[in-house]
Amino acid sequence: MAERLKSILRQTRWSLLIKAVIFAGAWLVLPFWLFLLVALYAYFVPVPQSRVVAGPFLVLLLLIALEPKSLVFAAIFGAIFFYMLLIKEFVLIDRKSAHEVIVLVLSFFLIRDFYIRQGGAMTGWSFFYSFCVALILGLMISNYIRFGGTSEPNTGVKRMAVWLSTLLIWQLIIVGLFLPVDFIYQSVIVFLGVIPLIDLVPQYLFGDATRQKSLIAASVIFVLFVLVLGSARWGL
């Protein structure tokens, strides 16, 4: 019985990997509208459990629509899609941690894309565009809170926590525009500020937050902040 289960899991992984390769290849060679049909079929068939990472999947499609085609990003997006399929099909045991990784990775690419498009300049669209990015991140946090844990937290508390996180992320993104560094450092610095919101807020709502976890997370992020700020070339 155990050998049969291992065989089924092995076959499942191979089928999901093939889907991911087709997903990446379709983006490279097909018009976007046709790729979109392939992507939707690859993700939503079979339908059961599709809603688990449906939010991050739609964000991935948005990133793909914004990013110029290249082999490097085809490999990156294909890997992210494969990881999503592993979560959706219950192949990964620790789905909560896996879901958090997906949210973090997509958040970084969204923030990176924002600063690339802004070109280090504050424009009339900056506030609106930054709010859209923060709102998308907030929706992903909400999706993670809803499907990442074993039970959904109190709706009122969850809604307040998500909106507060969204507003804080929005402020961080705007502050990043005033940093006299290139878009890479802007993205990394702001992303480091966003990590605690994605990591600790859901933990608090799931009831998993502890003083030790919070201290470790804060210490790691502080060290990374120091390293990034120390290595940046400040254009003062």
Beta strands, then each sheet from edge to edge (+ up, - down):
end
